[in-house]
Amino acid sequence: MVTINYFAVIAATVACQAIGFAWYGPVFGKLWMKLSGITEKQIAEKKKKGMCLTFALSALSSLLMAYVLAHFVDYVGATTIGGALQLAFWIWLGFIATVALGSVLWEGKSWQLYGLNIAYYIVTLSVMASILAVWV
């Protein structure tokens, strides 16, 4: 039986969304747009069409990620930040860094964009796993 702290799952979800907003907004937004080939005009058009569905799906995705990550935290018995960081690293290395490599190998995306995106995920997974591991 897995023990899930649903308040921690919600907190991890909020953290994921906040990190994503900062990472792909004020911190690395311009770089991400340049590396992705996205223009300001395209962003403006997307905003005109409405972002509600986009944000809702993003939040749902973050919630699902937090919920599944909570299972892994419980499975491995991570109850410290060190344990959470170790878990986040192995999940990132085995599932994120490897799967995201396809964007370079098959879609022709740049190594810089790959690096930016996988760096986001190691940061996000580390924060989320830490919240889930130490929340009492």
DOMI-7493 format. One line per field, with one value per atom (N, C-alpha, C): x, y negated, z; residue in one letter; atom name; chain. Coordinates in nm, 3 decimals, always signed. Each point is the difference from the previous one (the first is absolute). Example, Ala and Ser with C-alpha at 12.3 -4.5 7.8 and 13.67 -1.06 7.14 Angstrom:
BEGIN
east +1.319 | -0.089 | +0.090 | -0.035 | +0.082 | -0.077
north +0.569 | -0.119 | -0.120 | -0.105 | -0.119 | -0.109
up +0.780 | +0.000 | +0.000 | -0.072 | +0.006 | +0.073
resn A | A | A | S | S | S
name N | CA | C | N | CA | C
chain A | A | A | A | A | A
***
This chain:
BEGIN
east +0.084 | -0.084 | +0.088 | -0.027 | +0.077 | -0.066 | +0.083 | -0.049 | +0.027 | -0.106 | +0.011 | -0.050 | +0.082 | -0.042 | -0.051 | -0.130 | -0.060 | +0.029 | +0.021 | +0.039 | +0.140 | +0.088 | +0.135 | -0.007 | -0.090 | -0.017 | -0.045 | -0.093 | -0.047 | +0.115 | +0.075 | +0.113 | +0.105 | +0.029 | +0.097 | -0.051 | -0.130 | -0.061 | +0.017 | -0.030 | +0.015 | +0.146 | +0.092 | +0.143 | +0.041 | -0.047 | +0.031 | -0.048 | -0.122 | -0.055 | +0.078 | +0.036 | +0.075 | +0.139 | +0.066 | +0.133 | -0.011 | -0.100 | -0.019 | -0.027 | -0.084 | -0.030 | +0.129 | +0.079 | +0.125 | +0.102 | +0.018 | +0.102 | -0.024 | -0.123 | -0.032 | -0.058 | +0.001 | -0.044 | +0.117 | +0.007 | +0.103 | +0.144 | +0.023 | +0.138 | +0.060 | -0.062 | +0.055 | -0.098 | -0.107 | -0.102 | +0.050 | +0.079 | +0.052 | +0.092 | +0.085 | +0.089 | -0.080 | -0.099 | -0.084 | -0.071 | -0.054 | -0.067 | +0.097 | +0.119 | +0.100 | +0.038 | +0.029 | +0.041 | -0.113 | -0.123 | -0.117 | -0.049 | +0.048 | -0.046 | -0.139 | -0.035 | -0.131 | +0.017 | -0.091 | +0.008 | -0.097 | +0.024 | -0.091 | -0.140 | -0.005 | -0.129 | -0.077 | +0.066 | -0.066 | -0.053 | +0.076 | -0.043 | -0.124 | +0.003 | -0.114 | -0.125 | +0.016 | -0.114 | -0.057 | +0.088 | -0.044 | -0.078 | +0.048 | -0.069 | -0.137 | -0.011 | -0.129 | -0.103 | +0.045 | -0.090 | -0.045 | +0.073 | -0.033 | +0.095 | +0.041 | +0.098 | -0.060 | -0.130 | -0.063 | +0.023 | -0.025 | +0.017 | +0.146 | +0.089 | +0.143 | +0.043 | -0.040 | +0.037 | -0.066 | -0.124 | -0.070 | +0.068 | +0.037 | +0.069 | +0.138 | +0.067 | +0.131 | -0.013 | -0.099 | -0.022 | -0.038 | -0.083 | -0.038 | +0.122 | +0.084 | +0.122 | +0.092 | +0.013 | +0.082 | -0.058 | -0.132 | -0.066 | +0.024 | -0.011 | +0.025 | +0.145 | +0.092 | +0.141 | +0.026 | -0.058 | +0.018 | -0.059 | -0.115 | -0.066 | +0.083 | +0.048 | +0.083 | +0.133 | +0.059 | +0.125 | -0.019 | -0.116 | -0.029 | +0.003 | -0.044 | +0.009 | +0.146 | +0.083 | +0.141 | +0.067 | -0.035 | +0.055 | -0.035 | -0.124 | -0.043 | +0.067 | +0.009 | +0.061 | +0.143 | +0.077 | +0.141 | +0.022 | -0.105 | +0.012 | +0.081 | -0.007 | +0.074 | -0.071 | +0.068 | -0.057 | +0.090 | +0.108 | +0.093 | +0.021 | +0.054 | +0.030 | +0.105 | +0.099 | +0.102 | -0.060 | -0.089 | -0.068 | -0.086 | -0.066 | -0.085 | +0.084 | +0.115 | +0.087 | +0.057 | +0.034 | +0.050 | -0.109 | -0.120 | -0.112 | -0.026 | -0.003 | -0.025 | +0.106 | +0.125 | +0.108 | -0.019 | -0.030 | -0.013 | -0.122 | -0.109 | -0.118 | +0.032 | +0.066 | +0.038 | +0.093 | +0.103 | +0.098 | -0.063 | -0.079 | -0.055 | -0.119 | -0.078 | -0.124 | -0.006 | +0.051 | -0.012 | +0.114 | +0.124 | +0.115 | +0.004 | -0.040 | +0.004 | -0.113 | -0.120 | -0.114 | +0.014 | +0.042 | +0.014 | +0.109 | +0.092 | +0.106 | -0.056 | -0.117 | -0.065 | -0.024 | -0.019 | -0.022 | +0.124 | +0.117 | +0.124 | +0.022 | -0.014 | +0.031 | -0.098 | -0.129 | -0.102 | -0.070 | -0.005 | -0.072 | +0.092 | +0.130 | +0.096 | +0.011 | -0.050 | +0.012 | +0.146 | +0.037 | +0.139 | +0.034 | +0.129 | +0.049 | -0.024 | +0.005 | -0.024 | -0.143 | -0.096 | -0.139 | -0.019 | +0.061 | -0.004 | +0.053 | +0.114 | +0.060 | -0.089 | -0.059 | -0.090 | -0.121 | -0.059 | -0.118 | +0.029 | +0.110 | +0.027 | +0.048 | +0.063 | +0.039 | -0.125 | -0.101 | -0.127 | -0.055 | +0.005 | -0.058 | +0.079 | +0.132 | +0.075 | -0.031 | -0.012 | -0.036 | -0.141 | -0.094 | -0.139 | -0.016 | +0.056 | -0.010 | +0.064 | +0.112 | +0.069 | -0.086 | -0.062 | -0.085 | -0.125 | -0.063 | -0.122 | +0.028 | +0.104 | +0.033 | +0.034 | +0.067 | +0.033 | -0.126 | -0.093 | -0.128 | -0.071 | -0.007 | -0.073 | +0.069 | +0.131 | +0.074 | -0.006 | +0.006 | +0.014 | -0.128 | -0.106 | -0.127 | -0.055 | -0.021 | -0.050 | -0.150
north +0.119 | -0.119 | -0.125 | -0.088 | -0.124 | -0.107 | -0.074 | -0.112 | -0.129 | -0.071 | -0.125 | -0.114 | -0.105 | -0.122 | -0.094 | -0.013 | -0.078 | -0.149 | -0.050 | -0.141 | -0.021 | +0.097 | -0.008 | +0.010 | +0.083 | +0.012 | -0.134 | -0.066 | -0.132 | -0.101 | +0.002 | -0.094 | +0.026 | +0.126 | +0.033 | -0.045 | +0.012 | -0.046 | -0.151 | -0.073 | -0.145 | -0.038 | +0.070 | -0.028 | +0.024 | +0.109 | +0.032 | -0.111 | -0.046 | -0.107 | -0.131 | -0.030 | -0.123 | +0.004 | +0.114 | +0.013 | -0.012 | +0.066 | -0.009 | -0.142 | -0.072 | -0.140 | -0.083 | +0.018 | -0.078 | +0.043 | +0.131 | +0.054 | -0.042 | +0.021 | -0.028 | -0.140 | -0.079 | -0.139 | -0.093 | -0.065 | -0.102 | +0.052 | +0.123 | +0.047 | +0.040 | +0.093 | +0.050 | -0.012 | -0.076 | -0.008 | -0.045 | -0.105 | -0.051 | +0.102 | +0.063 | +0.102 | +0.119 | +0.044 | +0.112 | -0.031 | -0.121 | -0.040 | +0.003 | -0.053 | -0.003 | +0.142 | +0.085 | +0.137 | +0.083 | -0.033 | +0.073 | -0.055 | -0.118 | -0.062 | -0.061 | -0.038 | -0.061 | -0.151 | -0.071 | -0.146 | -0.064 | -0.126 | -0.077 | -0.003 | -0.008 | -0.003 | +0.130 | +0.113 | +0.128 | +0.007 | -0.052 | -0.002 | -0.089 | -0.117 | -0.092 | +0.064 | +0.072 | +0.067 | +0.108 | +0.072 | +0.105 | -0.063 | -0.112 | -0.070 | -0.049 | -0.047 | -0.048 | +0.112 | +0.119 | +0.115 | +0.049 | -0.040 | +0.043 | +0.107 | -0.015 | +0.091 | +0.090 | -0.010 | +0.077 | +0.150 | +0.052 | +0.144 | +0.039 | -0.081 | +0.028 | +0.006 | -0.100 | -0.002 | +0.114 | +0.031 | +0.109 | +0.134 | +0.025 | +0.125 | +0.006 | -0.113 | -0.006 | +0.032 | -0.058 | +0.026 | +0.145 | +0.055 | +0.141 | +0.091 | -0.033 | +0.075 | -0.005 | -0.118 | -0.015 | +0.078 | -0.002 | +0.076 | +0.150 | +0.048 | +0.142 | +0.036 | -0.087 | +0.025 | +0.004 | -0.092 | -0.003 | +0.125 | +0.042 | +0.118 | +0.127 | +0.017 | +0.117 | -0.008 | -0.117 | -0.017 | +0.032 | -0.034 | +0.034 | +0.151 | +0.076 | +0.146 | +0.045 | -0.055 | +0.036 | -0.040 | -0.117 | -0.045 | +0.102 | +0.047 | +0.100 | +0.134 | +0.044 | +0.130 | +0.010 | -0.108 | +0.005 | -0.045 | -0.049 | -0.043 | -0.127 | -0.089 | -0.128 | -0.091 | -0.029 | -0.087 | -0.118 | -0.013 | -0.111 | -0.071 | -0.119 | -0.072 | +0.075 | +0.057 | +0.079 | +0.117 | +0.072 | +0.112 | -0.047 | -0.112 | -0.056 | -0.041 | -0.063 | -0.043 | +0.119 | +0.104 | +0.120 | +0.062 | +0.011 | +0.052 | -0.086 | -0.131 | -0.092 | +0.018 | +0.014 | +0.017 | +0.126 | +0.111 | +0.126 | +0.000 | -0.059 | -0.011 | -0.090 | -0.111 | -0.094 | +0.067 | +0.067 | +0.062 | +0.113 | +0.083 | +0.116 | -0.026 | -0.103 | -0.022 | -0.134 | -0.104 | -0.134 | -0.023 | +0.009 | -0.028 | +0.092 | +0.126 | +0.096 | -0.025 | -0.019 | -0.021 | -0.133 | -0.103 | -0.132 | -0.003 | +0.094 | +0.007 | +0.019 | +0.060 | +0.019 | -0.131 | -0.109 | -0.130 | -0.044 | +0.040 | -0.033 | +0.101 | +0.126 | +0.106 | +0.008 | -0.019 | +0.024 | -0.126 | -0.104 | -0.121 | -0.113 | +0.021 | -0.101 | -0.120 | +0.013 | -0.110 | -0.013 | -0.115 | -0.024 | +0.062 | +0.024 | +0.049 | -0.103 | -0.129 | -0.105 | +0.006 | +0.021 | +0.011 | +0.125 | +0.108 | +0.123 | -0.026 | -0.066 | -0.031 | -0.088 | -0.100 | -0.090 | +0.076 | +0.084 | +0.075 | +0.106 | +0.074 | +0.104 | -0.062 | -0.115 | -0.070 | -0.041 | -0.045 | -0.034 | +0.120 | +0.116 | +0.119 | +0.049 | -0.013 | +0.043 | -0.094 | -0.127 | -0.097 | +0.029 | +0.016 | +0.024 | +0.130 | +0.108 | +0.128 | -0.006 | -0.071 | -0.011 | -0.073 | -0.109 | -0.077 | +0.080 | +0.059 | +0.077 | +0.119 | +0.075 | +0.117 | -0.042 | -0.113 | -0.049 | -0.033 | -0.068 | -0.032 | +0.128 | +0.095 | +0.124 | +0.086 | -0.007 | +0.083 | -0.053 | -0.131 | -0.054 | -0.053 | -0.011 | -0.051 | +0.098 | -0.049 | +0.089 | -0.016
up +0.000 | +0.000 | +0.000 | -0.091 | -0.011 | +0.084 | +0.073 | +0.080 | -0.077 | -0.035 | -0.075 | +0.086 | +0.012 | +0.067 | -0.110 | -0.008 | -0.110 | +0.010 | +0.121 | +0.014 | -0.059 | +0.022 | -0.057 | -0.152 | -0.053 | -0.144 | -0.059 | +0.066 | -0.047 | +0.008 | +0.110 | +0.015 | -0.108 | -0.029 | -0.105 | -0.137 | -0.022 | -0.125 | -0.016 | +0.106 | -0.004 | -0.024 | +0.067 | -0.018 | -0.145 | -0.057 | -0.140 | -0.093 | +0.020 | -0.083 | +0.019 | +0.123 | +0.027 | -0.063 | +0.011 | -0.061 | -0.151 | -0.059 | -0.144 | -0.046 | +0.077 | -0.034 | +0.001 | +0.105 | +0.011 | -0.106 | -0.016 | -0.090 | -0.144 | -0.046 | -0.140 | -0.019 | +0.106 | -0.004 | +0.020 | +0.117 | +0.020 | +0.004 | +0.041 | +0.015 | -0.135 | -0.070 | -0.126 | -0.117 | +0.016 | -0.103 | -0.136 | -0.003 | -0.128 | -0.066 | +0.081 | -0.054 | -0.052 | +0.077 | -0.042 | -0.132 | -0.011 | -0.124 | -0.118 | +0.021 | -0.107 | -0.042 | +0.098 | -0.030 | -0.061 | +0.035 | -0.050 | -0.134 | -0.038 | -0.124 | +0.014 | +0.122 | +0.027 | +0.003 | -0.065 | -0.006 | +0.100 | +0.026 | +0.086 | -0.061 | -0.133 | -0.069 | +0.025 | -0.006 | +0.027 | +0.143 | +0.093 | +0.140 | +0.014 | -0.064 | +0.005 | -0.059 | -0.111 | -0.063 | +0.092 | +0.065 | +0.094 | +0.116 | +0.048 | +0.110 | -0.044 | -0.123 | -0.053 | -0.004 | -0.037 | -0.011 | +0.137 | +0.102 | +0.135 | +0.048 | +0.124 | +0.057 | +0.107 | +0.020 | +0.109 | -0.016 | -0.118 | -0.021 | +0.015 | -0.052 | +0.011 | +0.146 | +0.078 | +0.141 | +0.077 | -0.033 | +0.068 | -0.027 | -0.124 | -0.034 | +0.063 | +0.006 | +0.065 | +0.149 | +0.065 | +0.142 | +0.024 | -0.085 | +0.012 | -0.017 | -0.096 | -0.023 | +0.122 | +0.060 | +0.120 | +0.118 | +0.011 | +0.106 | -0.016 | -0.121 | -0.026 | +0.030 | -0.041 | +0.027 | +0.151 | +0.074 | +0.145 | +0.065 | -0.046 | +0.057 | -0.025 | -0.121 | -0.031 | +0.074 | +0.006 | +0.073 | +0.148 | +0.056 | +0.140 | +0.022 | -0.099 | +0.009 | +0.009 | -0.086 | +0.002 | +0.132 | +0.050 | +0.129 | +0.107 | -0.001 | +0.099 | -0.025 | -0.125 | -0.032 | +0.051 | -0.020 | +0.039 | +0.144 | +0.063 | +0.139 | +0.017 | -0.098 | +0.009 | +0.100 | +0.109 | +0.104 | +0.032 | -0.075 | +0.020 | -0.133 | +0.006 | -0.124 | -0.081 | +0.068 | -0.070 | -0.075 | +0.065 | -0.065 | -0.116 | +0.018 | -0.106 | -0.120 | +0.025 | -0.110 | -0.076 | +0.074 | -0.066 | -0.088 | +0.052 | -0.078 | -0.123 | +0.018 | -0.112 | -0.108 | +0.042 | -0.097 | -0.084 | +0.064 | -0.074 | -0.092 | +0.047 | -0.087 | -0.119 | +0.028 | -0.106 | -0.101 | +0.049 | -0.089 | -0.082 | +0.065 | -0.068 | -0.089 | +0.032 | -0.074 | -0.074 | +0.058 | -0.063 | -0.099 | +0.048 | -0.086 | -0.120 | +0.019 | -0.110 | -0.101 | +0.047 | -0.090 | -0.073 | +0.070 | -0.062 | -0.107 | +0.005 | -0.099 | -0.141 | -0.009 | -0.129 | -0.074 | +0.074 | -0.065 | -0.079 | +0.046 | -0.071 | -0.113 | +0.034 | -0.097 | -0.116 | +0.027 | -0.102 | -0.048 | +0.083 | -0.039 | -0.043 | +0.015 | -0.043 | +0.093 | +0.122 | +0.097 | +0.043 | +0.050 | +0.037 | +0.135 | +0.017 | +0.129 | +0.109 | -0.036 | +0.099 | +0.052 | -0.090 | +0.043 | +0.085 | -0.041 | +0.080 | +0.141 | +0.008 | +0.130 | +0.086 | -0.062 | +0.073 | +0.054 | -0.083 | +0.041 | +0.105 | -0.015 | +0.100 | +0.132 | -0.007 | +0.123 | +0.078 | -0.073 | +0.065 | +0.076 | -0.062 | +0.063 | +0.121 | -0.002 | +0.119 | +0.117 | -0.028 | +0.104 | +0.052 | -0.091 | +0.038 | +0.077 | -0.051 | +0.070 | +0.138 | +0.011 | +0.129 | +0.102 | -0.042 | +0.091 | +0.035 | -0.099 | +0.025 | +0.091 | -0.029 | +0.083 | +0.142 | +0.015 | +0.136 | +0.077 | -0.064 | +0.066 | +0.040 | -0.090 | +0.027 | +0.107 | +0.007 | +0.095 | +0.143 | +0.015 | +0.137 | +0.058 | -0.080 | +0.052 | +0.101 | +0.118 | +0.109 | +0.017
resn M | M | M | V | V | V | T | T | T | I | I | I | N | N | N | Y | Y | Y | F | F | F | A | A | A | V | V | V | I | I | I | A | A | A | A | A | A | T | T | T | V | V | V | A | A | A | C | C | C | Q | Q | Q | A | A | A | I | I | I | G | G | G | F | F | F | A | A | A | W | W | W | Y | Y | Y | G | G | G | P | P | P | V | V | V | F | F | F | G | G | G | K | K | K | L | L | L | W | W | W | M | M | M | K | K | K | L | L | L | S | S | S | G | G | G | I | I | I | T | T | T | E | E | E | K | K | K | Q | Q | Q | I | I | I | A | A | A | E | E | E | K | K | K | K | K | K | K | K | K | K | K | K | G | G | G | M | M | M | C | C | C | L | L | L | T | T | T | F | F | F | A | A | A | L | L | L | S | S | S | A | A | A | L | L | L | S | S | S | S | S | S | L | L | L | L | L | L | M | M | M | A | A | A | Y | Y | Y | V | V | V | L | L | L | A | A | A | H | H | H | F | F | F | V | V | V | D | D | D | Y | Y | Y | V | V | V | G | G | G | A | A | A | T | T | T | T | T | T | I | I | I | G | G | G | G | G | G | A | A | A | L | L | L | Q | Q | Q | L | L | L | A | A | A | F | F | F | W | W | W | I | I | I | W | W | W | L | L | L | G | G | G | F | F | F | I | I | I | A | A | A | T | T | T | V | V | V | A | A | A | L | L | L | G | G | G | S | S | S | V | V | V | L | L | L | W | W | W | E | E | E | G | G | G | K | K | K | S | S | S | W | W | W | Q | Q | Q | L | L | L | Y | Y | Y | G | G | G | L | L | L | N | N | N | I | I | I | A | A | A | Y | Y | Y | Y | Y | Y | I | I | I | V | V | V | T | T | T | L | L | L | S | S | S | V | V | V | M | M | M | A | A | A | S | S | S | I | I | I | L | L | L | A | A | A | V | V | V | W | W | W | V | V | V
name N | CA | C | N | CA | C | N | CA | C | N | CA | C | N | CA | C | N | CA | C | N | CA | C | N | CA | C | N | CA | C | N | CA | C | N | CA | C | N | CA | C | N | CA | C | N | CA | C | N | CA | C | N | CA | C | N | CA | C | N | CA | C | N | CA | C | N | CA | C | N | CA | C | N | CA | C | N | CA | C | N | CA | C | N | CA | C | N | CA | C | N | CA | C | N | CA | C | N | CA | C | N | CA | C | N | CA | C | N | CA | C | N | CA | C | N | CA | C | N | CA | C | N | CA | C | N | CA | C | N | CA | C | N | CA | C | N | CA | C | N | CA | C | N | CA | C | N | CA | C | N | CA | C | N | CA | C | N | CA | C | N | CA | C | N | CA | C | N | CA | C | N | CA | C | N | CA | C | N | CA | C | N | CA | C | N | CA | C | N | CA | C | N | CA | C | N | CA | C | N | CA | C | N | CA | C | N | CA | C | N | CA | C | N | CA | C | N | CA | C | N | CA | C | N | CA | C | N | CA | C | N | CA | C | N | CA | C | N | CA | C | N | CA | C | N | CA | C | N | CA | C | N | CA | C | N | CA | C | N | CA | C | N | CA | C | N | CA | C | N | CA | C | N | CA | C | N | CA | C | N | CA | C | N | CA | C | N | CA | C | N | CA | C | N | CA | C | N | CA | C | N | CA | C | N | CA | C | N | CA | C | N | CA | C | N | CA | C | N | CA | C | N | CA | C | N | CA | C | N | CA | C | N | CA | C | N | CA | C | N | CA | C | N | CA | C | N | CA | C | N | CA | C | N | CA | C | N | CA | C | N | CA | C | N | CA | C | N | CA | C | N | CA | C | N | CA | C | N | CA | C | N | CA | C | N | CA | C | N | CA | C | N | CA | C | N | CA | C | N | CA | C | N | CA | C | N | CA | C | N | CA | C | N | CA | C | N | CA | C | N | CA | C | N | CA | C | N | CA | C | N | CA | C | N | CA | C | N | CA | C | N | CA | C | N | CA | C | N | CA | C | N | CA | C | N | CA | C | N | CA | C | N | CA | C | N | CA | C | N | CA | C | N | CA | C
chain A | A | A | A | A | A | A | A | A | A | A | A | A | A | A | A | A | A | A | A | A | A | A | A | A | A | A | A | A | A | A | A | A | A | A | A | A | A | A | A | A | A | A | A | A | A | A | A | A | A | A | A | A | A | A | A | A | A | A | A | A | A | A | A | A | A | A | A | A | A | A | A | A | A | A | A | A | A | A | A | A | A | A | A | A | A | A | A | A | A | A | A | A | A | A | A | A | A | A | A | A | A | A | A | A | A | A | A | A | A | A | A | A | A | A | A | A | A | A | A | A | A | A | A | A | A | A | A | A | A | A | A | A | A | A | A | A | A | A | A | A | A | A | A | A | A | A | A | A | A | A | A | A | A | A | A | A | A | A | A | A | A | A | A | A | A | A | A | A | A | A | A | A | A | A | A | A | A | A | A | A | A | A | A | A | A | A | A | A | A | A | A | A | A | A | A | A | A | A | A | A | A | A | A | A | A | A | A | A | A | A | A | A | A | A | A | A | A | A | A | A | A | A | A | A | A | A | A | A | A | A | A | A | A | A | A | A | A | A | A | A | A | A | A | A | A | A | A | A | A | A | A | A | A | A | A | A | A | A | A | A | A | A | A | A | A | A | A | A | A | A | A | A | A | A | A | A | A | A | A | A | A | A | A | A | A | A | A | A | A | A | A | A | A | A | A | A | A | A | A | A | A | A | A | A | A | A | A | A | A | A | A | A | A | A | A | A | A | A | A | A | A | A | A | A | A | A | A | A | A | A | A | A | A | A | A | A | A | A | A | A | A | A | A | A | A | A | A | A | A | A | A | A | A | A | A | A | A | A | A | A | A | A | A | A | A | A | A | A | A | A | A | A | A | A | A | A | A | A | A | A | A | A | A | A | A | A | A | A | A | A | A | A | A | A | A | A | A | A | A | A | A | A | A | A | A | A | A
***
